[in-house]
Amino acid sequence: MNAVFYAAAALALLTTALAITRSNPVHALLYFVLSLLFMAVIFFTLGAPFGAALEVIVYAGAIMVLFLFVTMMLALDKLSLRRERDWIAKPIWMVPIILVVLLAAELARPLLSLHAGLQAAFHIVTPQAVGIKLFTGDLAAVELASMLLLAGLVAAFHLGRRQ
Amino acid sequence: MSIAWPVPAALALGLFLLGLLGLLTRRNLVFVLMSIEIMLNAAGLLFITAGMRWGNPDGQIMLIFVFNLAGAELALGLVLLLRLRNRLTTLDGDAADLLRDTA
């Protein structure tokens, strides 16, 4: 199980790095879907089977497929692909990489300074426990989430109308 | 089965920083939206890690809300993307710098 976790973690990092460096958006999105599937494996090895199932069904299966279809509807031609390649020419990456490395150094310090006695007992949280907690203790949050979705639906309908 | 919780937390940090790098670097709005999704997903991984550390269902509950947020955000982002494409015929985020009607 440990080997599965480390393999999935390495592949998730690799596919995400590939996703943000592609010039073709469809290729990038497919790499990102792959990274989401590895993320589902990671969730499963961390004892969250329900989260893993949601990651595949909702995120990779519904949200990213919508993203992919809209990107295909944009009908990108050769010219836009060439322009994209110019936009991600090497010098552009310099300053963001420096900033991100600085941020990584600052955020990784507390993680590294933890001593290695922190191996908690491993728990598997079942879907049943999640459902009971979600629909009893967190009912207000469920209502707020439904309002957010309704607002998103109304706004998408309004903005998407033909003029 | 003995993964210390700082390891997945560090992985979440790495994925978040990759998303941030993409957000800072890319000009194409498709990639900007995708980078935001990467960062949201990294936050979800951190919630799952915390849920594993304390054996608590709250981690997965927060993951459900993160997905909820990502879905609503992406739907609106894609509609705005399509409208920008129709109006300016480009996906360059820098092209949309006039906060007024050009007509």
Interface residues (C-beta under 8 A of the other chain):
Chain A: M1 N2 F5 A9 A12 L13 T16 A17 A19 I20 P25 A28 L29 F32 S35 L36 M39 I42 F43 T45 L46 G47 A48 F50 G51 L54 E55 V58 Y59 A62 I63 M64 L66 F67 V70 T71 M73 L74 S80 E84 W87 I88 I92 W93 V95 P96 I97 L99 V100 L103 A104 L107 A108 L111 L114 A116 L118 Q119 A120 A121 F122 H123 V125 A129 V130 I132 K133 L134 D138 A141 A145 L148 L149 A151 G152 L153 A155 A156 L159 G160
Chain B: M1 S2 I3 A4 W5 P6 V7 P8 A9 A10 L11 L13 G14 L15 L17 L18 G19 L20 L21 G22 L24 T25 R26 R27 N28 V30 F31 L33 M34 S35 E37 I38 N41 G44 L45 I48 T49 G51 M52 R53 W54 G55 N56 P57 D58 G59 Q60 I61 L63 I64 F65 F67 N68 L69 A70 G71 A72 E73 L74 A75 L76 L78 V79 L80 L81 L82 R83 R85 T90 L91 D92
